[in-house]
Every structure is written in C-alpha cells, then in structure tokens.
C-alpha cells in the first residue's frame, strides 16, 4: 500500500476548516489529514513521530518550538509574502485558494528527501490513455482535446497533459485565477525527472491545475525543455501517471513528436488525428503516415481515429 503524506493541521481559531475539507475531498489519496484544535493533543501526536508535515498559523509559531526534532517539515500560513529571516519554519501565504496553498505545500514536500512517499508500481496499467496529434497546424486539435477531457471528466477522473511546445490554455485554466503568464507545468516536471527524484507522483500533484471538471498539466515554459525530454524520462513519467495516480482517463496533446511524443503515441489506447481539409494538409498527413511505416511504427496507425475539427 502507498504511504501517504501524514499532515497535522493546528487550528486554534477555526480558520483552517476549509483547507482541511479541501484536503479530505481532493487530496485524500495523497495526504492523510488530522485537524487539531488542542495544543496538548497536537504535541502528543507529533511527538509520536508519525507526522510528516505540521501546518499552523504564523502567530502560533511560538507554541511550536521544540517540535522540530519530531516532524521533518513545519509550515506556517503567513499574512505576508516574505520569509522571515529569523524564522526556522517554511512559510506559505495565507490569503490564497486552498488549491494554491496545498500546491505550495506539496511542492515543498516533493523536494524534501526526509519525507518518504510512494510505492511500487502496479503490475497492470489502470488508466486509459487517449492522445491527439496533428502533422499540420491550425486544425483545432487542442480545442478538441480539452473539450474531450472535460466531457470525459463528467464520469471519470481525467487529466489533460500538454506536450505542446507553447502554452495556449489561458481560457481553460488560469485566466479565472488571475495568474496569466505565471504558471508551472511540464518544464518543472521535466527538470524533476532529470534530477531522478523519487516522489514524481507527488511533484506532479503540485503542478496540476483544476479546470471546470478535468485537471490540467500545462505545457513547457520554454519549448527547448520539451526537446530535452528523453525516452527514459517519458517512460518514468508515463508509468507514474498510469500506475501511481487515480486518473482513469489521461488525454495527451502531442504537439511535438521527439522521443517523448513517439512513446506516448506508441502506448496510447486511442489516437485522434484531424481530417485534412486542404491539399497541403493531405500531403503532410500522408507523409506522416509513411514516416511511421518506414520507422516500424505501423501499430500507431492501427489506433488512429480521424475526426473533423473546427480549426483554431
């Protein structure tokens, strides 16, 4: 069984109830949460040595000294946005959404080698992988795939993963959060993979954004990062998503083939490609098919479904 992150919340004034509810509802497979309103009970629990993360308000920091030797990471919710030079605790800005607070906490945990998380990959892949690829631009593929992800998410836990060179989903994920131009996605995932970190599933959880129904792992910040994703990186990434998360449907938007894109297409259950509308598009489509056949990737063609798309 996977070891979850054991998190204790110390809440003496009731302000952490929404955060605790979010953790229990959205992150129950990642975090085991316990909410304490009594300091003595909190200290007794923490001193048992079974707590990975302790979260409290900044004004309660004086009550926590002496607990550092029992818990790897103590994080304070602060009203400021700067880490105090004299503080021995990590800080997270208090006045933001529960999703953002948890994302920052999970990022801290993923980078902390003292905290153990994870488990053995399951023998059989549990997720259905659906991908989309177009050998020509302007086909409306991303619009089609995001719509498909949202539709699937009505009945299945669904993740959309962008393997495009440029980010173009502001309207789907970030505009409503007021974070345009400031997002974290595949660039951080690739860097983490290259460091051969062990808690990839947890790191990915800190990078995923919630859409209307589906969840989203956004494109790289610099297209060169995607070009550096080697086959061993995408194998680890792909297997982690399929076998170490609870996503039932994973939708890959393959905008750049390379080693990563080719691996995803080879291991997809279904591939959507746009129906060509012009002579030039038809020629590129045929050239793409012929290229796969020459490279010994004819099995990709057997999984392709051509779909009429609206264009972008």
VMD Tcl script that draws the C-alpha trace (Angstrom):
set ca {
  {0.00 0.00 0.00}
  {1.21 3.50 -0.81}
  {2.50 5.60 2.06}
  {0.55 8.85 2.22}
  {1.89 12.15 3.50}
  {0.82 12.49 7.14}
  {-0.18 16.12 7.74}
  {-1.28 17.66 11.02}
  {-3.13 20.99 11.00}
  {-3.13 23.09 14.17}
  {-6.17 25.35 14.14}
  {-7.00 27.24 17.32}
  {-9.46 29.71 15.75}
  {-11.32 27.67 13.09}
  {-9.77 29.27 10.00}
  {-8.33 26.02 8.64}
  {-11.60 24.12 8.32}
  {-11.98 24.94 4.58}
  {-8.40 23.83 3.96}
  {-8.95 20.60 5.89}
  {-12.13 19.96 3.89}
  {-10.26 20.53 0.63}
  {-7.51 18.10 1.65}
  {-10.02 15.43 2.66}
  {-12.05 15.84 -0.52}
  {-9.41 16.47 -3.18}
  {-6.18 15.02 -1.83}
  {-7.29 12.06 0.24}
  {-5.20 9.69 -1.89}
  {-2.06 11.76 -1.32}
  {-2.41 13.25 2.16}
  {-3.66 11.79 5.43}
  {-5.01 14.81 7.30}
  {-5.64 15.34 11.01}
  {-7.00 18.63 12.35}
  {-6.15 19.65 15.93}
  {-7.64 22.46 17.99}
  {-5.95 21.45 21.24}
  {-2.22 22.16 21.54}
  {-1.55 19.35 24.04}
  {-3.15 16.76 21.76}
  {-1.21 18.12 18.80}
  {2.12 17.85 20.65}
  {1.30 14.33 21.79}
  {0.52 13.30 18.21}
  {3.61 14.97 16.71}
  {5.93 13.52 19.35}
  {4.80 10.04 18.36}
  {6.98 10.54 15.27}
  {4.27 9.75 12.72}
  {3.83 13.26 11.27}
  {5.50 14.38 8.02}
  {4.14 17.94 7.86}
  {2.79 20.28 10.53}
  {0.79 23.26 9.30}
  {-0.10 26.16 11.61}
  {-0.70 29.92 11.57}
  {2.28 32.25 11.80}
  {1.00 33.78 15.03}
  {1.10 30.33 16.64}
  {4.79 29.75 15.85}
  {5.97 30.31 19.43}
  {3.90 27.32 20.54}
  {5.64 25.02 18.06}
  {9.26 25.40 19.10}
  {10.62 22.12 20.39}
  {8.65 20.09 17.83}
  {11.21 20.41 15.02}
  {13.00 17.23 16.07}
  {9.78 15.21 15.77}
  {8.45 16.40 12.38}
  {10.51 16.88 9.18}
  {8.67 19.97 7.98}
  {6.78 22.71 9.78}
  {4.97 25.19 7.54}
  {3.34 28.42 8.70}
  {0.49 30.23 6.98}
  {1.58 33.85 6.91}
  {-0.18 37.12 6.11}
  {2.97 38.42 4.48}
  {4.69 37.21 1.34}
  {8.28 37.19 2.57}
  {10.01 34.51 4.62}
  {11.19 35.96 7.89}
  {14.99 35.87 8.19}
  {14.81 34.74 11.81}
  {12.21 32.04 11.24}
  {13.26 28.38 11.20}
  {9.95 27.42 9.58}
  {8.79 27.41 5.96}
  {6.15 30.00 5.02}
  {3.12 29.88 2.72}
  {0.97 32.94 2.00}
  {-2.32 32.51 3.83}
  {-4.74 34.51 1.67}
  {-4.96 32.39 -1.46}
  {-7.14 29.50 -2.53}
  {-6.90 26.15 -0.77}
  {-5.75 24.68 -4.09}
  {-2.79 27.09 -4.23}
  {-1.88 26.58 -0.56}
  {-1.84 22.80 -0.99}
  {0.12 23.07 -4.23}
  {2.87 25.01 -2.45}
  {2.91 22.55 0.44}
  {3.20 19.53 -1.86}
  {6.00 21.22 -3.77}
  {7.92 21.66 -0.50}
  {7.33 18.02 0.43}
  {8.37 16.72 -3.00}
  {11.74 18.44 -2.62}
  {12.35 17.24 0.94}
  {14.34 13.99 0.94}
  {13.48 13.36 4.61}
  {9.85 12.67 3.76}
  {9.00 9.29 2.24}
  {6.12 8.96 -0.21}
  {5.15 6.46 -2.85}
  {5.00 2.77 -3.51}
  {5.64 0.04 -6.03}
  {4.14 0.44 -9.48}
  {1.14 -1.76 -10.06}
  {1.66 -4.63 -12.48}
  {-1.13 -3.56 -14.83}
  {-1.88 -0.09 -16.10}
  {-5.18 1.18 -14.77}
  {-5.68 4.28 -16.93}
  {-6.93 4.58 -20.48}
  {-4.58 6.80 -22.48}
  {-6.02 8.88 -25.28}
  {-3.76 11.09 -27.35}
  {-4.06 13.52 -30.20}
  {-1.55 14.53 -32.83}
  {-1.69 16.64 -35.97}
  {1.08 16.81 -38.60}
  {-0.25 20.22 -39.63}
  {-1.16 23.31 -37.65}
  {-4.43 25.17 -37.25}
  {-6.54 22.03 -37.10}
  {-8.23 22.76 -33.78}
  {-6.68 19.74 -32.06}
  {-6.11 21.37 -28.65}
  {-9.65 22.71 -28.59}
  {-10.96 19.26 -29.47}
  {-8.84 17.50 -26.82}
  {-9.67 19.92 -24.00}
  {-13.33 19.54 -24.85}
  {-12.92 15.77 -24.84}
  {-11.17 15.89 -21.45}
  {-13.96 17.97 -19.92}
  {-16.56 15.62 -21.37}
  {-14.79 12.52 -20.04}
  {-14.42 14.17 -16.64}
  {-18.18 14.09 -16.18}
  {-17.86 10.35 -15.49}
  {-14.13 9.67 -14.95}
  {-11.27 11.34 -13.17}
  {-9.48 12.85 -16.16}
  {-6.12 14.54 -16.70}
  {-5.14 16.57 -19.77}
  {-1.38 16.67 -20.39}
  {0.08 19.18 -22.84}
  {3.12 18.01 -24.78}
  {2.94 21.09 -26.96}
  {5.81 23.50 -27.43}
  {3.77 26.53 -26.40}
  {1.14 27.15 -23.77}
  {-2.29 28.11 -25.11}
  {-4.91 27.22 -22.50}
  {-5.33 30.50 -20.61}
  {-9.10 30.43 -21.05}
  {-9.36 26.90 -19.68}
  {-7.22 27.05 -16.58}
  {-5.57 30.26 -15.48}
  {-7.48 33.32 -16.58}
  {-10.15 32.77 -13.94}
  {-7.42 32.52 -11.29}
  {-5.74 35.78 -12.29}
  {-2.47 34.00 -12.97}
  {-1.98 34.68 -16.67}
  {1.66 34.34 -17.64}
  {2.60 32.79 -14.30}
  {2.11 29.05 -14.34}
  {4.07 25.89 -13.63}
  {3.82 22.86 -15.83}
  {5.85 20.39 -17.89}
  {9.10 22.37 -17.58}
  {9.20 21.69 -13.84}
  {8.14 18.08 -14.36}
  {10.97 17.53 -16.85}
  {13.53 19.16 -14.55}
  {12.35 16.97 -11.67}
  {12.65 13.87 -13.87}
  {16.18 14.79 -14.87}
  {17.13 15.02 -11.19}
  {15.87 11.42 -10.79}
  {13.72 12.35 -7.82}
  {11.68 9.54 -6.30}
  {8.46 11.40 -5.48}
  {7.38 12.17 -9.04}
  {3.69 11.44 -8.40}
  {3.69 13.95 -5.56}
  {5.56 16.53 -7.63}
  {3.04 16.17 -10.44}
  {0.22 16.66 -7.96}
  {1.74 20.04 -7.09}
  {1.83 21.07 -10.78}
  {-1.70 20.12 -11.84}
  {-4.41 22.77 -12.20}
  {-8.12 22.18 -11.79}
  {-10.35 23.07 -14.72}
  {-14.14 23.05 -14.80}
  {-14.19 19.27 -14.45}
  {-10.91 17.89 -15.81}
  {-7.44 18.56 -14.42}
  {-4.57 20.01 -16.45}
  {-0.81 19.66 -16.64}
  {0.22 22.62 -18.75}
  {2.84 22.99 -21.47}
  {6.51 23.81 -21.03}
  {7.57 27.40 -20.35}
  {10.40 27.06 -22.87}
  {9.98 24.79 -25.89}
  {13.60 23.64 -25.58}
  {12.67 21.84 -22.35}
  {10.34 19.53 -24.25}
  {13.11 18.74 -26.76}
  {15.31 17.58 -23.86}
  {12.81 15.01 -22.59}
  {14.50 11.69 -23.31}
  {12.95 8.26 -23.62}
  {13.85 7.22 -20.06}
  {12.18 10.42 -18.80}
  {8.92 9.86 -20.65}
  {8.81 6.18 -19.62}
  {9.04 7.15 -15.95}
  {6.55 9.99 -16.45}
  {4.07 7.83 -18.35}
  {4.23 4.90 -15.93}
  {3.88 7.17 -12.91}
  {0.74 8.80 -14.31}
  {-0.82 5.50 -15.31}
  {0.10 3.40 -12.29}
  {0.68 5.77 -9.38}
  {-2.26 8.13 -9.74}
  {-6.00 7.59 -9.69}
  {-6.69 9.09 -13.12}
  {-9.00 6.86 -15.12}
  {-8.53 8.78 -18.38}
  {-5.36 10.60 -19.45}
  {-5.51 12.81 -22.54}
  {-2.15 13.72 -24.12}
  {-1.95 16.67 -26.51}
  {1.12 15.75 -28.57}
  {2.31 18.89 -30.33}
  {5.93 17.80 -30.77}
  {6.92 14.24 -31.59}
  {10.51 13.70 -30.50}
  {11.21 10.73 -28.24}
  {8.51 11.70 -25.75}
  {5.74 12.20 -28.27}
  {6.54 9.00 -30.12}
  {6.50 6.96 -26.90}
  {3.10 8.37 -25.90}
  {1.59 7.57 -29.29}
  {3.06 4.07 -29.26}
  {1.50 3.38 -25.84}
  {-1.84 5.12 -26.30}
  {-5.06 3.16 -26.45}
  {-6.58 5.57 -28.94}
  {-5.15 8.37 -31.11}
  {-7.16 11.24 -32.62}
  {-5.93 12.99 -35.74}
  {-7.73 15.74 -37.70}
  {-9.16 15.07 -41.14}
  {-7.16 17.14 -43.67}
  {-9.10 19.98 -45.30}
  {-6.63 21.19 -47.91}
  {-4.25 19.60 -50.41}
  {-1.25 20.73 -48.35}
  {-2.71 19.21 -45.18}
  {-3.43 15.97 -47.03}
  {0.18 15.78 -48.22}
  {1.52 16.30 -44.68}
  {-0.90 13.69 -43.35}
  {0.27 11.12 -45.92}
  {3.93 11.95 -45.29}
  {3.37 11.42 -41.54}
  {1.82 8.00 -42.11}
  {4.58 6.97 -44.47}
  {7.19 8.09 -41.95}
  {5.67 5.93 -39.22}
  {5.62 2.94 -41.56}
  {9.29 3.40 -42.51}
  {10.27 3.67 -38.83}
  {8.50 0.43 -37.96}
  {5.68 2.21 -36.09}
  {2.80 0.84 -38.13}
  {0.99 -0.11 -34.89}
  {0.37 3.59 -34.32}
  {-1.74 3.75 -37.48}
  {-3.98 0.96 -36.21}
  {-5.05 3.13 -33.26}
  {-5.75 6.31 -35.24}
  {-9.26 7.79 -35.44}
  {-9.62 10.65 -37.91}
  {-12.00 13.35 -36.73}
  {-13.33 16.51 -38.35}
  {-12.25 19.50 -36.24}
  {-13.26 23.12 -36.31}
  {-9.85 24.74 -36.66}
  {-8.16 27.27 -34.39}
}
mol new
graphics top color blue
foreach p $ca { graphics top sphere $p radius 0.5 }
foreach p [lrange $ca 0 end-1] q [lrange $ca 1 end] { graphics top cylinder $p $q radius 0.2 }
display resetview
